[in-house]
Amino acid sequence: MYDYLIVGAGLFGAVFAHEAKKKGKKCLVVDKRPHIGGNIYTENVEGIAVHRYGAHIFHTSNKEVWDYVQQFAEFNRYTNSPVANFHGEIYSMPFNMYTFNKMWGVVTPEEAKSKIDEQVKASKINNPENLEEQAISLVGKDIYEKLVKGYTEKQWGRKATELPAFIIKRLPVRFTYDNNYFNDTYQGIPIGGYTGMVGKMLEGIDVQLGVDFFKNREELQVQAQKTVFTGMIDEYFDYSLGELEYRGLKFETELLDEKNYQGNAVVNYTDYETPYTRIIEHKHFEFGTQPKTVITREYPQKWVRGEEPYYPMNDDKNNSLYERYRELANRETDVIFGGRLGQYKYYDMDDVIEAALNCAKEHL
Ligand SMILES: Cc1cc2nc3c(=O)[nH]c(=O)nc-3n(C[C@H](O)[C@H](O)[C@H](O)COP(=O)(O)OP(=O)(O)OC[C@H]3O[C@@H](n4cnc5c(N)ncnc54)[C@H](O)[C@@H]3O)c2cc1C
């Protein structure tokens, strides 16, 4: 008999299970995948930690969360500095003085600002009606055309003129020579990958892998007082109110017999013609010196039920459907819904840890 059945061995499930064990509760964690870690799972290939479900960089300004993860892993000093490749032209990201210097030859912040202002004014857009207009009204035509348009159209599978303006609220522009992508206080990658970190969280807890909750629902739920469910909330209710939508992704991973393929962990392909949005070279997350390298091409995809749901489509239509599922969820007194699928929310890792810790405080 268990106090908690935890469906999902991802970050939410692992943090909740760890906290429950600390409080003397007995937990059974099940996951339908053959491994722990959920989407932050990393797998060792030729000594390289490969991020199987997309590049994961830990970053947070929440000191409590940063201190919390230190007990499970040692973090390196990795700083995310993606590079943009537009038809072979290389630009620094996020948009900063290196980007502006390459784009226009400007050297001072003053010159860069006036170049952007000039292009924004020339666009004469006052009330942006779509994503293209919104982006041009924020950063001007040159940056939009080379660094935003193609990438965004691939990401969403639609023309920028057909996408709503609200998708881009801000386009961070930095008038310093600083390639650090994130503004957070803390940043890094757990040395050796994320799987070891989640493994430590789950130490001493019963874990069963390759177990689908929906195929074993009754026999699993009778073993525990309560369930923590981190799978898809609409699937839990058998899609009775309709299907929530996601954006899918396809990953193509290759082991290459060379030391250094692209010189950076993340290269974004910002032209429309290159079919993938980015290439990840995993060893650079840990400053690897292995003789081989592993790269992954990332292709955004239309999502269909049965495939891995990556990004929730948090538009009005889907958010209001989720609210109706949440009402159903509130009536399930013995089930707690958590994580990115259980709460249909784009959560970064630090958000999901914070949410799991709050959930543990509330329920344990
Ligand atoms: C491509 C991509 C890149 C990202 N990059 C970053 C980043 O750089 N930095 C960052 O902070 N965050 C990043 N994130 C977000 C990060 O992945 C999430 O915050 C985190 O993984 C969420 O954890 P979770 O436990 O909620 O969900 P998950 O990791 O999805 O775990 C849920 C688990 O439940 C299991 N499950 C579902 N249904 C069932 C069932 N019926 N039976 C049994 N098991 C089930 C699943 O197999 C899964 O293992 C990224 C996300 C994506 C998609």
The ligand as an SDF file (V2000), in Angstrom:
LIG
                    3D

 53 58  0  0  0  0  0  0  0  0999 V2000
   11.9740   21.1200  -26.7050 C   0  0  0  0  0  0  0  0  0  0  0  0
   11.9270   21.6230  -25.3020 C   0  0  0  0  0  0  0  0  0  0  0  0
   13.0050   22.3490  -24.7950 C   0  0  0  0  0  0  0  0  0  0  0  0
   12.9720   22.8170  -23.4920 C   0  0  0  0  0  0  0  0  0  0  0  0
   14.0400   23.5190  -23.0340 N   0  0  0  0  0  0  0  0  0  0  0  0
   14.0470   23.9840  -21.7790 C   0  0  0  0  0  0  0  0  0  0  0  0
   15.1590   24.7340  -21.2860 C   0  0  0  0  0  0  0  0  0  0  0  0
   16.1400   24.9800  -21.9930 O   0  0  0  0  0  0  0  0  0  0  0  0
   15.1040   25.1860  -20.0130 N   0  0  0  0  0  0  0  0  0  0  0  0
   14.0410   24.9390  -19.1780 C   0  0  0  0  0  0  0  0  0  0  0  0
   14.0610   25.3660  -18.0120 O   0  0  0  0  0  0  0  0  0  0  0  0
   12.9770   24.2120  -19.6180 N   0  0  0  0  0  0  0  0  0  0  0  0
   12.9610   23.7240  -20.8850 C   0  0  0  0  0  0  0  0  0  0  0  0
   11.8790   22.9980  -21.3330 N   0  0  0  0  0  0  0  0  0  0  0  0
   10.7720   22.6850  -20.3930 C   0  0  0  0  0  0  0  0  0  0  0  0
   11.0100   21.3820  -19.5830 C   0  0  0  0  0  0  0  0  0  0  0  0
   11.1210   20.2980  -20.4710 O   0  0  0  0  0  0  0  0  0  0  0  0
    9.8420   21.1480  -18.6170 C   0  0  0  0  0  0  0  0  0  0  0  0
    9.7830   22.2100  -17.6910 O   0  0  0  0  0  0  0  0  0  0  0  0
    9.8930   19.8570  -17.7890 C   0  0  0  0  0  0  0  0  0  0  0  0
   10.3790   18.7650  -18.4990 O   0  0  0  0  0  0  0  0  0  0  0  0
    8.4900   19.5320  -17.3080 C   0  0  0  0  0  0  0  0  0  0  0  0
    8.4830   18.4220  -16.4380 O   0  0  0  0  0  0  0  0  0  0  0  0
    7.1350   17.6220  -16.1790 P   0  0  0  0  0  0  0  0  0  0  0  0
    7.4340   16.6270  -15.1050 O   0  0  0  0  0  0  0  0  0  0  0  0
    6.0140   18.5530  -15.9680 O   0  0  0  0  0  0  0  0  0  0  0  0
    6.7950   16.9140  -17.5750 O   0  0  0  0  0  0  0  0  0  0  0  0
    7.4540   15.7100  -18.3540 P   0  0  0  0  0  0  0  0  0  0  0  0
    8.9250   15.8390  -18.3630 O   0  0  0  0  0  0  0  0  0  0  0  0
    6.7830   15.6320  -19.6510 O   0  0  0  0  0  0  0  0  0  0  0  0
    7.0780   14.4250  -17.5000 O   0  0  0  0  0  0  0  0  0  0  0  0
    5.8080   13.8180  -17.5640 C   0  0  0  0  0  0  0  0  0  0  0  0
    6.0260   12.3240  -17.5730 C   0  0  0  0  0  0  0  0  0  0  0  0
    4.7580   11.6620  -17.4770 O   0  0  0  0  0  0  0  0  0  0  0  0
    4.8040   10.5130  -18.2580 C   0  0  0  0  0  0  0  0  0  0  0  0
    3.4410   10.1180  -18.6010 N   0  0  0  0  0  0  0  0  0  0  0  0
    2.5370   10.8320  -19.3150 C   0  0  0  0  0  0  0  0  0  0  0  0
    1.3920   10.1230  -19.4440 N   0  0  0  0  0  0  0  0  0  0  0  0
    1.5810    8.9460  -18.7970 C   0  0  0  0  0  0  0  0  0  0  0  0
    0.7860    7.7900  -18.6020 C   0  0  0  0  0  0  0  0  0  0  0  0
   -0.4440    7.6980  -19.1180 N   0  0  0  0  0  0  0  0  0  0  0  0
    1.3040    6.7610  -17.8850 N   0  0  0  0  0  0  0  0  0  0  0  0
    2.5640    6.8170  -17.3850 C   0  0  0  0  0  0  0  0  0  0  0  0
    3.3590    7.8770  -17.5580 N   0  0  0  0  0  0  0  0  0  0  0  0
    2.8860    8.9380  -18.2520 C   0  0  0  0  0  0  0  0  0  0  0  0
    5.6040   10.9250  -19.4840 C   0  0  0  0  0  0  0  0  0  0  0  0
    6.1510    9.7770  -20.1290 O   0  0  0  0  0  0  0  0  0  0  0  0
    6.6770   11.8210  -18.8680 C   0  0  0  0  0  0  0  0  0  0  0  0
    7.8600   11.0990  -18.5710 O   0  0  0  0  0  0  0  0  0  0  0  0
   11.8540   22.5600  -22.6520 C   0  0  0  0  0  0  0  0  0  0  0  0
   10.7660   21.8500  -23.1690 C   0  0  0  0  0  0  0  0  0  0  0  0
   10.7930   21.3940  -24.4780 C   0  0  0  0  0  0  0  0  0  0  0  0
    9.6040   20.6590  -25.0180 C   0  0  0  0  0  0  0  0  0  0  0  0
  1  2  1  0
  2  3  1  0
  2 52  2  0
  3  4  2  0
  4  5  1  0
  4 50  1  0
  5  6  2  0
  6  7  1  0
  6 13  1  0
  7  8  2  0
  7  9  1  0
  9 10  1  0
 10 11  2  0
 10 12  1  0
 12 13  2  0
 13 14  1  0
 14 15  1  0
 14 50  1  0
 15 16  1  0
 16 17  1  0
 16 18  1  0
 18 19  1  0
 18 20  1  0
 20 21  1  0
 20 22  1  0
 22 23  1  0
 23 24  1  0
 24 25  2  0
 24 26  1  0
 24 27  1  0
 27 28  1  0
 28 29  2  0
 28 30  1  0
 28 31  1  0
 31 32  1  0
 32 33  1  0
 33 34  1  0
 33 48  1  0
 34 35  1  0
 35 36  1  0
 35 46  1  0
 36 37  1  0
 36 45  1  0
 37 38  2  0
 38 39  1  0
 39 40  1  0
 39 45  2  0
 40 41  1  0
 40 42  2  0
 42 43  1  0
 43 44  2  0
 44 45  1  0
 46 47  1  0
 46 48  1  0
 48 49  1  0
 50 51  2  0
 51 52  1  0
 52 53  1  0
M  END
$$$$
